[in-house]
């Protein structure tokens, strides 16, 4: 998964636990607010950073070099933490999670962003909760509430409107459909990891998944190193940011924010990520938001808010 895709789904099943911890921590302090800002900024910036890096590095090599660098920090974390709470069968789940949520997700996202604007990609990826609801209905036999249907239809209508302003629209194989598939992978990845979070710390799981994903991307690592070495220094900086920013810094900030605000309140701040991604893409890449992207993004975001706020309560 783009590290920016490691967001609220990883912790939604820890709401009760985090809210209990939050009761003992002041909510109106500087550090929690700074943690929220760090999360939103790093995850929002990732879409513009991918778009910038793709100017000189191909999609698959970019994913490989990014997560090879991230894996260095992940391995250091694992060596320091030495987590022992995993069962033998968990490592198969971790391997599949790395393949699906890191390797496949980021390959699809990078391929999609080769033709889709960074701002539009931020809104399309944000539909991940809609896919989570669909997968829960199909495989976990959960029932679709009326609000879930309304939010899902509204959200995907927004995606269709966004895609209409991008090359190829929603035709199979276009950038928009690839990014939608990436969002579906992120949703499946989140559901797949659900049992792990019942007995393991989120950052421990994330570190192991990053290593598994990096291993899956090694066939393109040599090309990634070669292309980055030939690239300009500013592209190097973008690759380094993608390796460290969304995953290491963003995830750490997110964990701290969860402990301070609780999962329910902290999750509301993540709705800022798509609008911020549009603004940062405008500043960094000169991508002026199209009317389709703004209106479609608003519809998609509204659909996600409805599903998250009312769909699961009904």
Secondary structure by P-SEA (a helix, b strand, c coil): cccccccccccccaaaaaaaaacccccccaaaaaaaaaaaaaaaaaaaaaaaaaccccaaaaaaaaaaaaaaaaaaaaaaacccccccaaaaaaaaaaacccaaaaaaaaaaaccccaaaaaaaaaaaaaaaaaaaaacccccccaaaaaaaaaaaaaaaaaaaacccccccccaaaaaaaaaaaaaaaaaaaccccccccaaaaaaaaaaaaaaaaccaaaaaaaaaaaccaaaaaaaaaaaccccaaaaaaaaaaaaaccaaaaaaaccaaaaaaaaaaaaaccccccaaaaaaaaaaaaaaaaaacccccc
